[in-house]
Amino acid sequence: MKKKTQGIAVSVIAVAALLSLGACGGMSRGEDTAVGAGVGGVAGAVLTGGSPVGTVGGAVVGGVVGNQIKK
């Protein structure tokens, strides 16, 4: 049951990330970085069961992706 719940969570996070990045067309690079960090932090928290390391790691990866998305 846990794998099914985690799979659903990953799918929901992926859709949310795509929608939020699609809505960032007029944003500055700093705003993109902040949105990416927020989405990544939530994703990291969900995927690791609330682990602080997972949350911070997700935020870092999301911030980098958000920053690089328009290059």
PDB file of N, H, CA, C and O in Angstrom:
ATOM      1  N   MET A   1       0.822  -1.192   0.000  1.00  0.00           N
ATOM      2  CA  MET A   1       0.000   0.000   0.000  1.00  0.00           C
ATOM      3  C   MET A   1       0.866   1.256   0.000  1.00  0.00           C
ATOM      4  O   MET A   1       0.511   2.255  -0.626  1.00  0.00           O
ATOM      5  N   LYS A   2       2.000   1.209   0.700  1.00  0.00           N
ATOM      6  H   LYS A   2       2.288   0.397   1.209  1.00  0.00           H
ATOM      7  CA  LYS A   2       2.866   2.384   0.779  1.00  0.00           C
ATOM      8  C   LYS A   2       3.422   2.739  -0.597  1.00  0.00           C
ATOM      9  O   LYS A   2       3.523   3.920  -0.927  1.00  0.00           O
ATOM     10  N   LYS A   3       3.785   1.740  -1.409  1.00  0.00           N
ATOM     11  H   LYS A   3       3.703   0.780  -1.141  1.00  0.00           H
ATOM     12  CA  LYS A   3       4.320   2.012  -2.742  1.00  0.00           C
ATOM     13  C   LYS A   3       3.265   2.662  -3.626  1.00  0.00           C
ATOM     14  O   LYS A   3       3.579   3.550  -4.419  1.00  0.00           O
ATOM     15  N   LYS A   4       2.021   2.227  -3.494  1.00  0.00           N
ATOM     16  H   LYS A   4       1.766   1.506  -2.850  1.00  0.00           H
ATOM     17  CA  LYS A   4       0.945   2.816  -4.287  1.00  0.00           C
ATOM     18  C   LYS A   4       0.745   4.277  -3.902  1.00  0.00           C
ATOM     19  O   LYS A   4       0.600   5.135  -4.774  1.00  0.00           O
ATOM     20  N   THR A   5       0.736   4.563  -2.613  1.00  0.00           N
ATOM     21  H   THR A   5       0.853   3.867  -1.905  1.00  0.00           H
ATOM     22  CA  THR A   5       0.578   5.931  -2.134  1.00  0.00           C
ATOM     23  C   THR A   5       1.745   6.794  -2.591  1.00  0.00           C
ATOM     24  O   THR A   5       1.549   7.938  -3.001  1.00  0.00           O
ATOM     25  N   GLN A   6       2.945   6.258  -2.525  1.00  0.00           N
ATOM     26  H   GLN A   6       3.104   5.328  -2.192  1.00  0.00           H
ATOM     27  CA  GLN A   6       4.117   7.010  -2.955  1.00  0.00           C
ATOM     28  C   GLN A   6       4.062   7.250  -4.466  1.00  0.00           C
ATOM     29  O   GLN A   6       4.447   8.324  -4.931  1.00  0.00           O
ATOM     30  N   GLY A   7       3.597   6.283  -5.226  1.00  0.00           N
ATOM     31  H   GLY A   7       3.284   5.412  -4.848  1.00  0.00           H
ATOM     32  CA  GLY A   7       3.463   6.457  -6.670  1.00  0.00           C
ATOM     33  C   GLY A   7       2.467   7.544  -7.019  1.00  0.00           C
ATOM     34  O   GLY A   7       2.698   8.337  -7.932  1.00  0.00           O
ATOM     35  N   ILE A   8       1.358   7.583  -6.294  1.00  0.00           N
ATOM     36  H   ILE A   8       1.170   6.940  -5.552  1.00  0.00           H
ATOM     37  CA  ILE A   8       0.364   8.635  -6.510  1.00  0.00           C
ATOM     38  C   ILE A   8       0.953   9.991  -6.156  1.00  0.00           C
ATOM     39  O   ILE A   8       0.748  10.968  -6.877  1.00  0.00           O
ATOM     40  N   ALA A   9       1.679  10.055  -5.055  1.00  0.00           N
ATOM     41  H   ALA A   9       1.845   9.262  -4.469  1.00  0.00           H
ATOM     42  CA  ALA A   9       2.291  11.315  -4.634  1.00  0.00           C
ATOM     43  C   ALA A   9       3.287  11.811  -5.673  1.00  0.00           C
ATOM     44  O   ALA A   9       3.326  13.004  -5.973  1.00  0.00           O
ATOM     45  N   VAL A  10       4.083  10.919  -6.218  1.00  0.00           N
ATOM     46  H   VAL A  10       4.052   9.950  -5.974  1.00  0.00           H
ATOM     47  CA  VAL A  10       5.055  11.302  -7.251  1.00  0.00           C
ATOM     48  C   VAL A  10       4.329  11.838  -8.480  1.00  0.00           C
ATOM     49  O   VAL A  10       4.756  12.831  -9.067  1.00  0.00           O
ATOM     50  N   SER A  11       3.250  11.197  -8.866  1.00  0.00           N
ATOM     51  H   SER A  11       2.902  10.390  -8.388  1.00  0.00           H
ATOM     52  CA  SER A  11       2.484  11.654 -10.026  1.00  0.00           C
ATOM     53  C   SER A  11       1.886  13.032  -9.790  1.00  0.00           C
ATOM     54  O   SER A  11       1.933  13.892 -10.669  1.00  0.00           O
ATOM     55  N   VAL A  12       1.331  13.239  -8.619  1.00  0.00           N
ATOM     56  H   VAL A  12       1.293  12.540  -7.905  1.00  0.00           H
ATOM     57  CA  VAL A  12       0.737  14.537  -8.293  1.00  0.00           C
ATOM     58  C   VAL A  12       1.809  15.622  -8.277  1.00  0.00           C
ATOM     59  O   VAL A  12       1.582  16.726  -8.773  1.00  0.00           O
ATOM     60  N   ILE A  13       2.957  15.320  -7.717  1.00  0.00           N
ATOM     61  H   ILE A  13       3.141  14.423  -7.314  1.00  0.00           H
ATOM     62  CA  ILE A  13       4.048  16.297  -7.673  1.00  0.00           C
ATOM     63  C   ILE A  13       4.537  16.614  -9.082  1.00  0.00           C
ATOM     64  O   ILE A  13       4.806  17.774  -9.396  1.00  0.00           O
ATOM     65  N   ALA A  14       4.654  15.609  -9.921  1.00  0.00           N
ATOM     66  H   ALA A  14       4.435  14.668  -9.665  1.00  0.00           H
ATOM     67  CA  ALA A  14       5.119  15.847 -11.289  1.00  0.00           C
ATOM     68  C   ALA A  14       4.154  16.746 -12.040  1.00  0.00           C
ATOM     69  O   ALA A  14       4.583  17.657 -12.747  1.00  0.00           O
ATOM     70  N   VAL A  15       2.869  16.508 -11.899  1.00  0.00           N
ATOM     71  H   VAL A  15       2.521  15.768 -11.324  1.00  0.00           H
ATOM     72  CA  VAL A  15       1.870  17.351 -12.569  1.00  0.00           C
ATOM     73  C   VAL A  15       1.919  18.769 -12.010  1.00  0.00           C
ATOM     74  O   VAL A  15       1.862  19.737 -12.769  1.00  0.00           O
ATOM     75  N   ALA A  16       2.025  18.899 -10.693  1.00  0.00           N
ATOM     76  H   ALA A  16       2.072  18.113 -10.076  1.00  0.00           H
ATOM     77  CA  ALA A  16       2.094  20.226 -10.080  1.00  0.00           C
ATOM     78  C   ALA A  16       3.338  20.982 -10.544  1.00  0.00           C
ATOM     79  O   ALA A  16       3.276  22.183 -10.804  1.00  0.00           O
ATOM     80  N   ALA A  17       4.455  20.286 -10.646  1.00  0.00           N
ATOM     81  H   ALA A  17       4.506  19.310 -10.435  1.00  0.00           H
ATOM     82  CA  ALA A  17       5.692  20.931 -11.098  1.00  0.00           C
ATOM     83  C   ALA A  17       5.561  21.400 -12.539  1.00  0.00           C
ATOM     84  O   ALA A  17       5.976  22.511 -12.870  1.00  0.00           O
ATOM     85  N   LEU A  18       4.993  20.570 -13.391  1.00  0.00           N
ATOM     86  H   LEU A  18       4.656  19.668 -13.122  1.00  0.00           H
ATOM     87  CA  LEU A  18       4.820  20.965 -14.787  1.00  0.00           C
ATOM     88  C   LEU A  18       3.888  22.162 -14.911  1.00  0.00           C
ATOM     89  O   LEU A  18       4.166  23.089 -15.672  1.00  0.00           O
ATOM     90  N   LEU A  19       2.795  22.150 -14.176  1.00  0.00           N
ATOM     91  H   LEU A  19       2.570  21.397 -13.558  1.00  0.00           H
ATOM     92  CA  LEU A  19       1.864  23.270 -14.227  1.00  0.00           C
ATOM     93  C   LEU A  19       2.489  24.559 -13.684  1.00  0.00           C
ATOM     94  O   LEU A  19       2.301  25.634 -14.254  1.00  0.00           O
ATOM     95  N   SER A  20       3.220  24.445 -12.599  1.00  0.00           N
ATOM     96  H   SER A  20       3.373  23.572 -12.136  1.00  0.00           H
ATOM     97  CA  SER A  20       3.818  25.651 -12.025  1.00  0.00           C
ATOM     98  C   SER A  20       4.934  26.196 -12.915  1.00  0.00           C
ATOM     99  O   SER A  20       5.090  27.412 -13.027  1.00  0.00           O
ATOM    100  N   LEU A  21       5.703  25.327 -13.543  1.00  0.00           N
ATOM    101  H   LEU A  21       5.577  24.339 -13.452  1.00  0.00           H
ATOM    102  CA  LEU A  21       6.750  25.809 -14.444  1.00  0.00           C
ATOM    103  C   LEU A  21       6.140  26.390 -15.722  1.00  0.00           C
ATOM    104  O   LEU A  21       6.685  27.334 -16.293  1.00  0.00           O
ATOM    105  N   GLY A  22       5.032  25.841 -16.165  1.00  0.00           N
ATOM    106  H   GLY A  22       4.590  25.074 -15.701  1.00  0.00           H
ATOM    107  CA  GLY A  22       4.354  26.378 -17.339  1.00  0.00           C
ATOM    108  C   GLY A  22       3.780  27.762 -17.080  1.00  0.00           C
ATOM    109  O   GLY A  22       3.664  28.568 -18.002  1.00  0.00           O
ATOM    110  N   ALA A  23       3.425  28.038 -15.856  1.00  0.00           N
ATOM    111  H   ALA A  23       3.519  27.382 -15.106  1.00  0.00           H
ATOM    112  CA  ALA A  23       2.854  29.332 -15.500  1.00  0.00           C
ATOM    113  C   ALA A  23       3.922  30.387 -15.249  1.00  0.00           C
ATOM    114  O   ALA A  23       3.589  31.531 -14.937  1.00  0.00           O
ATOM    115  N   CYS A  24       5.176  30.036 -15.375  1.00  0.00           N
ATOM    116  H   CYS A  24       5.446  29.107 -15.629  1.00  0.00           H
ATOM    117  CA  CYS A  24       6.278  30.942 -15.046  1.00  0.00           C
ATOM    118  C   CYS A  24       6.784  31.718 -16.259  1.00  0.00           C
ATOM    119  O   CYS A  24       7.882  32.273 -16.206  1.00  0.00           O
ATOM    120  N   GLY A  25       6.033  31.775 -17.328  1.00  0.00           N
ATOM    121  H   GLY A  25       5.141  31.325 -17.370  1.00  0.00           H
ATOM    122  CA  GLY A  25       6.510  32.400 -18.549  1.00  0.00           C
ATOM    123  C   GLY A  25       6.987  33.837 -18.382  1.00  0.00           C
ATOM    124  O   GLY A  25       7.993  34.222 -18.977  1.00  0.00           O
ATOM    125  N   GLY A  26       6.285  34.634 -17.585  1.00  0.00           N
ATOM    126  H   GLY A  26       5.468  34.321 -17.102  1.00  0.00           H
ATOM    127  CA  GLY A  26       6.645  36.034 -17.430  1.00  0.00           C
ATOM    128  C   GLY A  26       7.446  36.330 -16.181  1.00  0.00           C
ATOM    129  O   GLY A  26       7.613  37.496 -15.823  1.00  0.00           O
ATOM    130  N   MET A  27       7.937  35.325 -15.521  1.00  0.00           N
ATOM    131  H   MET A  27       7.802  34.378 -15.813  1.00  0.00           H
ATOM    132  CA  MET A  27       8.653  35.535 -14.266  1.00  0.00           C
ATOM    133  C   MET A  27      10.134  35.780 -14.502  1.00  0.00           C
ATOM    134  O   MET A  27      10.696  35.394 -15.527  1.00  0.00           O
ATOM    135  N   SER A  28      10.745  36.431 -13.528  1.00  0.00           N
ATOM    136  H   SER A  28      10.289  36.745 -12.696  1.00  0.00           H
ATOM    137  CA  SER A  28      12.191  36.648 -13.586  1.00  0.00           C
ATOM    138  C   SER A  28      12.911  35.387 -13.152  1.00  0.00           C
ATOM    139  O   SER A  28      12.295  34.457 -12.631  1.00  0.00           O
ATOM    140  N   ARG A  29      14.208  35.360 -13.366  1.00  0.00           N
ATOM    141  H   ARG A  29      14.708  36.116 -13.789  1.00  0.00           H
ATOM    142  CA  ARG A  29      15.002  34.192 -12.983  1.00  0.00           C
ATOM    143  C   ARG A  29      14.948  33.950 -11.479  1.00  0.00           C
ATOM    144  O   ARG A  29      14.918  32.799 -11.042  1.00  0.00           O
ATOM    145  N   GLY A  30      14.935  35.012 -10.683  1.00  0.00           N
ATOM    146  H   GLY A  30      14.959  35.947 -11.037  1.00  0.00           H
ATOM    147  CA  GLY A  30      14.851  34.863  -9.224  1.00  0.00           C
ATOM    148  C   GLY A  30      13.527  34.253  -8.798  1.00  0.00           C
ATOM    149  O   GLY A  30      13.481  33.419  -7.894  1.00  0.00           O
ATOM    150  N   GLU A  31      12.449  34.673  -9.453  1.00  0.00           N
ATOM    151  H   GLU A  31      12.486  35.351 -10.187  1.00  0.00           H
ATOM    152  CA  GLU A  31      11.142  34.102  -9.137  1.00  0.00           C
ATOM    153  C   GLU A  31      11.076  32.636  -9.558  1.00  0.00           C
ATOM    154  O   GLU A  31      10.519  31.805  -8.841  1.00  0.00           O
ATOM    155  N   ASP A  32      11.645  32.322 -10.719  1.00  0.00           N
ATOM    156  H   ASP A  32      12.097  32.998 -11.301  1.00  0.00           H
ATOM    157  CA  ASP A  32      11.685  30.926 -11.171  1.00  0.00           C
ATOM    158  C   ASP A  32      12.455  30.056 -10.180  1.00  0.00           C
ATOM    159  O   ASP A  32      12.062  28.924  -9.898  1.00  0.00           O
ATOM    160  N   THR A  33      13.543  30.591  -9.661  1.00  0.00           N
ATOM    161  H   THR A  33      13.863  31.510  -9.891  1.00  0.00           H
ATOM    162  CA  THR A  33      14.353  29.857  -8.691  1.00  0.00           C
ATOM    163  C   THR A  33      13.556  29.602  -7.420  1.00  0.00           C
ATOM    164  O   THR A  33      13.592  28.504  -6.865  1.00  0.00           O
ATOM    165  N   ALA A  34      12.838  30.620  -6.962  1.00  0.00           N
ATOM    166  H   ALA A  34      12.808  31.513  -7.413  1.00  0.00           H
ATOM    167  CA  ALA A  34      12.040  30.474  -5.740  1.00  0.00           C
ATOM    168  C   ALA A  34      10.910  29.466  -5.925  1.00  0.00           C
ATOM    169  O   ALA A  34      10.663  28.644  -5.043  1.00  0.00           O
ATOM    170  N   VAL A  35      10.225  29.525  -7.064  1.00  0.00           N
ATOM    171  H   VAL A  35      10.427  30.193  -7.780  1.00  0.00           H
ATOM    172  CA  VAL A  35       9.148  28.567  -7.325  1.00  0.00           C
ATOM    173  C   VAL A  35       9.716  27.157  -7.422  1.00  0.00           C
ATOM    174  O   VAL A  35       9.148  26.219  -6.863  1.00  0.00           O
ATOM    175  N   GLY A  36      10.829  27.003  -8.123  1.00  0.00           N
ATOM    176  H   GLY A  36      11.290  27.765  -8.577  1.00  0.00           H
ATOM    177  CA  GLY A  36      11.462  25.689  -8.238  1.00  0.00           C
ATOM    178  C   GLY A  36      11.877  25.136  -6.889  1.00  0.00           C
ATOM    179  O   GLY A  36      11.718  23.946  -6.621  1.00  0.00           O
ATOM    180  N   ALA A  37      12.412  26.005  -6.040  1.00  0.00           N
ATOM    181  H   ALA A  37      12.541  26.973  -6.258  1.00  0.00           H
ATOM    182  CA  ALA A  37      12.825  25.566  -4.704  1.00  0.00           C
ATOM    183  C   ALA A  37      11.619  25.149  -3.877  1.00  0.00           C
ATOM    184  O   ALA A  37      11.682  24.166  -3.139  1.00  0.00           O
ATOM    185  N   GLY A  38      10.534  25.879  -3.993  1.00  0.00           N
ATOM    186  H   GLY A  38      10.483  26.677  -4.593  1.00  0.00           H
ATOM    187  CA  GLY A  38       9.319  25.526  -3.253  1.00  0.00           C
ATOM    188  C   GLY A  38       8.746  24.188  -3.692  1.00  0.00           C
ATOM    189  O   GLY A  38       8.428  23.333  -2.865  1.00  0.00           O
ATOM    190  N   VAL A  39       8.619  24.018  -5.001  1.00  0.00           N
ATOM    191  H   VAL A  39       8.878  24.713  -5.673  1.00  0.00           H
ATOM    192  CA  VAL A  39       8.092  22.758  -5.535  1.00  0.00           C
ATOM    193  C   VAL A  39       9.031  21.602  -5.191  1.00  0.00           C
ATOM    194  O   VAL A  39       8.576  20.525  -4.804  1.00  0.00           O
ATOM    195  N   GLY A  40      10.329  21.820  -5.330  1.00  0.00           N
ATOM    196  H   GLY A  40      10.698  22.695  -5.644  1.00  0.00           H
ATOM    197  CA  GLY A  40      11.306  20.784  -5.012  1.00  0.00           C
ATOM    198  C   GLY A  40      11.305  20.418  -3.538  1.00  0.00           C
ATOM    199  O   GLY A  40      11.450  19.248  -3.184  1.00  0.00           O
ATOM    200  N   GLY A  41      11.144  21.413  -2.679  1.00  0.00           N
ATOM    201  H   GLY A  41      11.026  22.364  -2.966  1.00  0.00           H
ATOM    202  CA  GLY A  41      11.094  21.144  -1.245  1.00  0.00           C
ATOM    203  C   GLY A  41       9.888  20.298  -0.866  1.00  0.00           C
ATOM    204  O   GLY A  41       9.995  19.365  -0.070  1.00  0.00           O
ATOM    205  N   VAL A  42       8.744  20.631  -1.443  1.00  0.00           N
ATOM    206  H   VAL A  42       8.657  21.389  -2.090  1.00  0.00           H
ATOM    207  CA  VAL A  42       7.539  19.833  -1.184  1.00  0.00           C
ATOM    208  C   VAL A  42       7.721  18.418  -1.720  1.00  0.00           C
ATOM    209  O   VAL A  42       7.387  17.442  -1.047  1.00  0.00           O
ATOM    210  N   ALA A  43       8.250  18.314  -2.927  1.00  0.00           N
ATOM    211  H   ALA A  43       8.521  19.106  -3.474  1.00  0.00           H
ATOM    212  CA  ALA A  43       8.467  16.989  -3.525  1.00  0.00           C
ATOM    213  C   ALA A  43       9.436  16.164  -2.683  1.00  0.00           C
ATOM    214  O   ALA A  43       9.197  14.984  -2.428  1.00  0.00           O
ATOM    215  N   GLY A  44      10.524  16.787  -2.255  1.00  0.00           N
ATOM    216  H   GLY A  44      10.719  17.746  -2.462  1.00  0.00           H
ATOM    217  CA  GLY A  44      11.495  16.081  -1.422  1.00  0.00           C
ATOM    218  C   GLY A  44      10.897  15.621  -0.106  1.00  0.00           C
ATOM    219  O   GLY A  44      11.196  14.523   0.366  1.00  0.00           O
ATOM    220  N   ALA A  45      10.049  16.458   0.493  1.00  0.00           N
ATOM    221  H   ALA A  45       9.807  17.350   0.110  1.00  0.00           H
ATOM    222  CA  ALA A  45       9.410  16.095   1.752  1.00  0.00           C
ATOM    223  C   ALA A  45       8.463  14.914   1.569  1.00  0.00           C
ATOM    224  O   ALA A  45       8.438  13.991   2.384  1.00  0.00           O
ATOM    225  N   VAL A  46       7.686  14.954   0.492  1.00  0.00           N
ATOM    226  H   VAL A  46       7.707  15.704  -0.170  1.00  0.00           H
ATOM    227  CA  VAL A  46       6.729  13.864   0.251  1.00  0.00           C
ATOM    228  C   VAL A  46       7.461  12.561  -0.046  1.00  0.00           C
ATOM    229  O   VAL A  46       7.113  11.509   0.491  1.00  0.00           O
ATOM    230  N   LEU A  47       8.463  12.634  -0.896  1.00  0.00           N
ATOM    231  H   LEU A  47       8.745  13.488  -1.332  1.00  0.00           H
ATOM    232  CA  LEU A  47       9.163  11.424  -1.315  1.00  0.00           C
ATOM    233  C   LEU A  47       9.971  10.776  -0.194  1.00  0.00           C
ATOM    234  O   LEU A  47      10.211   9.569  -0.222  1.00  0.00           O
ATOM    235  N   THR A  48      10.389  11.564   0.787  1.00  0.00           N
ATOM    236  H   THR A  48      10.194  12.545   0.809  1.00  0.00           H
ATOM    237  CA  THR A  48      11.203  11.007   1.870  1.00  0.00           C
ATOM    238  C   THR A  48      10.452  10.914   3.187  1.00  0.00           C
ATOM    239  O   THR A  48      11.054  10.672   4.233  1.00  0.00           O
ATOM    240  N   GLY A  49       9.144  11.106   3.140  1.00  0.00           N
ATOM    241  H   GLY A  49       8.655  11.303   2.290  1.00  0.00           H
ATOM    242  CA  GLY A  49       8.346  10.996   4.367  1.00  0.00           C
ATOM    243  C   GLY A  49       8.593  12.113   5.355  1.00  0.00           C
ATOM    244  O   GLY A  49       8.463  11.902   6.561  1.00  0.00           O
ATOM    245  N   GLY A  50       8.945  13.296   4.881  1.00  0.00           N
ATOM    246  H   GLY A  50       9.050  13.468   3.902  1.00  0.00           H
ATOM    247  CA  GLY A  50       9.154  14.441   5.762  1.00  0.00           C
ATOM    248  C   GLY A  50      10.561  14.591   6.281  1.00  0.00           C
ATOM    249  O   GLY A  50      10.802  15.388   7.188  1.00  0.00           O
ATOM    250  N   SER A  51      11.495  13.846   5.729  1.00  0.00           N
ATOM    251  H   SER A  51      11.299  13.198   4.993  1.00  0.00           H
ATOM    252  CA  SER A  51      12.884  13.944   6.168  1.00  0.00           C
ATOM    253  C   SER A  51      13.441  15.341   5.878  1.00  0.00           C
ATOM    254  O   SER A  51      13.285  15.842   4.765  1.00  0.00           O
ATOM    255  N   PRO A  52      14.082  15.969   6.850  1.00  0.00           N
ATOM    256  CA  PRO A  52      14.666  17.288   6.604  1.00  0.00           C
ATOM    257  C   PRO A  52      15.708  17.274   5.486  1.00  0.00           C
ATOM    258  O   PRO A  52      15.795  18.218   4.700  1.00  0.00           O
ATOM    259  N   VAL A  53      16.485  16.219   5.421  1.00  0.00           N
ATOM    260  H   VAL A  53      16.415  15.452   6.059  1.00  0.00           H
ATOM    261  CA  VAL A  53      17.497  16.120   4.366  1.00  0.00           C
ATOM    262  C   VAL A  53      16.825  16.030   2.997  1.00  0.00           C
ATOM    263  O   VAL A  53      17.274  16.665   2.043  1.00  0.00           O
ATOM    264  N   GLY A  54      15.758  15.250   2.898  1.00  0.00           N
ATOM    265  H   GLY A  54      15.393  14.734   3.673  1.00  0.00           H
ATOM    266  CA  GLY A  54      15.026  15.126   1.641  1.00  0.00           C
ATOM    267  C   GLY A  54      14.373  16.435   1.240  1.00  0.00           C
ATOM    268  O   GLY A  54      14.349  16.784   0.060  1.00  0.00           O
ATOM    269  N   THR A  55      13.843  17.160   2.215  1.00  0.00           N
ATOM    270  H   THR A  55      13.862  16.876   3.173  1.00  0.00           H
ATOM    271  CA  THR A  55      13.193  18.439   1.940  1.00  0.00           C
ATOM    272  C   THR A  55      14.207  19.464   1.436  1.00  0.00           C
ATOM    273  O   THR A  55      13.968  20.146   0.440  1.00  0.00           O
ATOM    274  N   VAL A  56      15.329  19.565   2.125  1.00  0.00           N
ATOM    275  H   VAL A  56      15.523  19.011   2.934  1.00  0.00           H
ATOM    276  CA  VAL A  56      16.365  20.520   1.712  1.00  0.00           C
ATOM    277  C   VAL A  56      16.969  20.111   0.374  1.00  0.00           C
ATOM    278  O   VAL A  56      17.200  20.955  -0.493  1.00  0.00           O
ATOM    279  N   GLY A  57      17.224  18.820   0.207  1.00  0.00           N
ATOM    280  H   GLY A  57      17.037  18.135   0.911  1.00  0.00           H
ATOM    281  CA  GLY A  57      17.770  18.346  -1.068  1.00  0.00           C
ATOM    282  C   GLY A  57      16.827  18.630  -2.220  1.00  0.00           C
ATOM    283  O   GLY A  57      17.262  19.056  -3.291  1.00  0.00           O
ATOM    284  N   GLY A  58      15.533  18.396  -2.010  1.00  0.00           N
ATOM    285  H   GLY A  58      15.180  18.050  -1.141  1.00  0.00           H
ATOM    286  CA  GLY A  58      14.544  18.694  -3.043  1.00  0.00           C
ATOM    287  C   GLY A  58      14.486  20.170  -3.359  1.00  0.00           C
ATOM    288  O   GLY A  58      14.355  20.552  -4.522  1.00  0.00           O
ATOM    289  N   ALA A  59      14.583  21.011  -2.332  1.00  0.00           N
ATOM    290  H   ALA A  59      14.689  20.701  -1.388  1.00  0.00           H
ATOM    291  CA  ALA A  59      14.561  22.455  -2.548  1.00  0.00           C
ATOM    292  C   ALA A  59      15.782  22.913  -3.341  1.00  0.00           C
ATOM    293  O   ALA A  59      15.669  23.773  -4.215  1.00  0.00           O
ATOM    294  N   VAL A  60      16.927  22.352  -3.045  1.00  0.00           N
ATOM    295  H   VAL A  60      17.018  21.653  -2.335  1.00  0.00           H
ATOM    296  CA  VAL A  60      18.150  22.719  -3.771  1.00  0.00           C
ATOM    297  C   VAL A  60      18.043  22.312  -5.237  1.00  0.00           C
ATOM    298  O   VAL A  60      18.325  23.109  -6.133  1.00  0.00           O
ATOM    299  N   VAL A  61      17.637  21.080  -5.473  1.00  0.00           N
ATOM    300  H   VAL A  61      17.408  20.433  -4.746  1.00  0.00           H
ATOM    301  CA  VAL A  61      17.517  20.603  -6.858  1.00  0.00           C
ATOM    302  C   VAL A  61      16.448  21.407  -7.600  1.00  0.00           C
ATOM    303  O   VAL A  61      16.653  21.809  -8.745  1.00  0.00           O
ATOM    304  N   GLY A  62      15.313  21.638  -6.949  1.00  0.00           N
ATOM    305  H   GLY A  62      15.147  21.311  -6.018  1.00  0.00           H
ATOM    306  CA  GLY A  62      14.249  22.425  -7.578  1.00  0.00           C
ATOM    307  C   GLY A  62      14.684  23.848  -7.880  1.00  0.00           C
ATOM    308  O   GLY A  62      14.338  24.390  -8.930  1.00  0.00           O
ATOM    309  N   GLY A  63      15.435  24.458  -6.980  1.00  0.00           N
ATOM    310  H   GLY A  63      15.716  24.017  -6.127  1.00  0.00           H
ATOM    311  CA  GLY A  63      15.942  25.806  -7.224  1.00  0.00           C
ATOM    312  C   GLY A  63      16.872  25.873  -8.411  1.00  0.00           C
ATOM    313  O   GLY A  63      16.803  26.808  -9.208  1.00  0.00           O
ATOM    314  N   VAL A  64      17.739  24.890  -8.533  1.00  0.00           N
ATOM    315  H   VAL A  64      17.795  24.131  -7.885  1.00  0.00           H
ATOM    316  CA  VAL A  64      18.665  24.845  -9.674  1.00  0.00           C
ATOM    317  C   VAL A  64      17.893  24.664 -10.975  1.00  0.00           C
ATOM    318  O   VAL A  64      18.168  25.338 -11.968  1.00  0.00           O
ATOM    319  N   VAL A  65      16.924  23.750 -10.966  1.00  0.00           N
ATOM    320  H   VAL A  65      16.700  23.202 -10.160  1.00  0.00           H
ATOM    321  CA  VAL A  65      16.125  23.527 -12.173  1.00  0.00           C
ATOM    322  C   VAL A  65      15.344  24.790 -12.525  1.00  0.00           C
ATOM    323  O   VAL A  65      15.305  25.187 -13.689  1.00  0.00           O
ATOM    324  N   GLY A  66      14.724  25.423 -11.530  1.00  0.00           N
ATOM    325  H   GLY A  66      14.756  25.100 -10.584  1.00  0.00           H
ATOM    326  CA  GLY A  66      13.983  26.657 -11.781  1.00  0.00           C
ATOM    327  C   GLY A  66      14.864  27.758 -12.332  1.00  0.00           C
ATOM    328  O   GLY A  66      14.435  28.527 -13.192  1.00  0.00           O
ATOM    329  N   ASN A  67      16.082  27.840 -11.851  1.00  0.00           N
ATOM    330  H   ASN A  67      16.431  27.215 -11.153  1.00  0.00           H
ATOM    331  CA  ASN A  67      17.018  28.858 -12.319  1.00  0.00           C
ATOM    332  C   ASN A  67      17.477  28.600 -13.746  1.00  0.00           C
ATOM    333  O   ASN A  67      17.680  29.547 -14.505  1.00  0.00           O
ATOM    334  N   GLN A  68      17.644  27.341 -14.124  1.00  0.00           N
ATOM    335  H   GLN A  68      17.479  26.572 -13.507  1.00  0.00           H
ATOM    336  CA  GLN A  68      18.190  26.981 -15.415  1.00  0.00           C
ATOM    337  C   GLN A  68      17.120  26.810 -16.503  1.00  0.00           C
ATOM    338  O   GLN A  68      17.469  26.662 -17.674  1.00  0.00           O
ATOM    339  N   ILE A  69      15.868  26.826 -16.160  1.00  0.00           N
ATOM    340  H   ILE A  69      15.584  26.946 -15.208  1.00  0.00           H
ATOM    341  CA  ILE A  69      14.798  26.453 -17.069  1.00  0.00           C
ATOM    342  C   ILE A  69      14.721  27.368 -18.300  1.00  0.00           C
ATOM    343  O   ILE A  69      14.311  26.910 -19.366  1.00  0.00           O
ATOM    344  N   LYS A  70      15.098  28.624 -18.185  1.00  0.00           N
ATOM    345  H   LYS A  70      15.432  28.996 -17.319  1.00  0.00           H
ATOM    346  CA  LYS A  70      14.986  29.564 -19.322  1.00  0.00           C
ATOM    347  C   LYS A  70      16.276  29.742 -20.103  1.00  0.00           C
ATOM    348  O   LYS A  70      16.306  30.505 -21.068  1.00  0.00           O
ATOM    349  N   LYS A  71      17.319  29.071 -19.719  1.00  0.00           N
ATOM    350  H   LYS A  71      17.295  28.451 -18.935  1.00  0.00           H
ATOM    351  CA  LYS A  71      18.602  29.259 -20.406  1.00  0.00           C
ATOM    352  C   LYS A  71      18.589  28.608 -21.749  1.00  0.00           C
ATOM    353  O   LYS A  71      19.584  28.663 -22.472  1.00  0.00           O
TER     354      LYS A  71
END
